Amino acid sequence: MLLCVHDSTHLLPLMAQSGADVIYIDWSIPLSQARSILGDRPVQGNLDPCILLGSPTLIQARTLDVIQQAGTQGHIMNLGQGILHNTPEENVRCFFEMI
């Protein structure tokens, strides 16, 4: 079971007790902070899709930051809320290549 609630940082302690197999984390909280509350439970997410409107350097840096904050325990990397309609295709490619 995936538990997904947007803009719900204040609910993380309850989510940790929910019994969910994976907890979705939006980009409003650093994964390192979420991990301190959730422990080793697998998490999904955490890159703001607006980052893909930036430069390749920004995309690479922010993607790497999310991956590093997630740690070595289960992490499903994705964009919160999906790709914005005006995102350049080459920026999406940069994101995937960085992952």
N, C-alpha and C positions, 0 to 999 in steps of 0.2 A: 504494500500500500504506500502510495506517495501522498504526503500531506503538503498541500500547496495553499498558502494564504499570503497574498501580497500586502506589503506595508504592515507587517505584523511582528516587527522586532520585539515588541513588548510581550508577545505570546510565546516566544521561544522556550521559556522554562516549561510551559504547559505542553508545547509540541514535543519536548524531550520526553515527556511522560506519556505521550499518546499511543505508543506502540507502533507507530508508523515505521516502515522499513527504510524510507528515504524522506528527508525533509528538504523542501524547496526553499532556497534562500534568495530573496531579491537583492538588488544592488544597494539597498538603503543601509545595509550593515556590512562591514568588512567580514569576510569569511573567518578570519582569525578570531574575531569577537564571537561570532556564532558558534564556532568550534569550542570556545571556552564554556559555552552554555550547553551545547549538545553532546560534547565528548566525541567519541569515535563513530557516531552514527553516520551513515552515508548521507551526503548532501548533494543537491543539484543546484546549479545556477551561478548567478552573481555577477555577470558582466552587463553593465548598462548598455543597451543597444545604441544609444547616442554616441558611444565611443567609436562605433564604426563609421561615423561621419567625420572623424578626425584623420590625422596623418598616419601612414603606416608605422611610424615610430611610436606614436601614442597607442595605437592598437596593439602592437607587440608588447609594449611595456605594461599596459593595463591587463592584458591577457595573462602574461607571465606572473604578474602580481597576484591575480586571482588564483592561478594554479598553485603558486607557492603558499599562499595563505590556506588553501584547502588541505595541504599536508599530504601525507602518504596514505591516509585512510580513504575509503570510498568517496569519489567525487565525479559527478556527471557535469561536465562543462557545457554551458549553453548561454544564450542571451536571455535576459529577462524580457518578457513580452514579445519576443521575436524580432525580426528584421524590419526596420522602418522602410516605407515604400521608396524613399529617396536615397537609400544607402547605395553607394557605388559598388558595383559587382567586384571590382578589384579589391575593395576593402573587406568584403566578405571572404574572398580568397585569402587575403592576408591573415584574417582571423583564424580560418581553418588550418592554414599552413603553420601558424604559431602553435596551435594546439598539438 
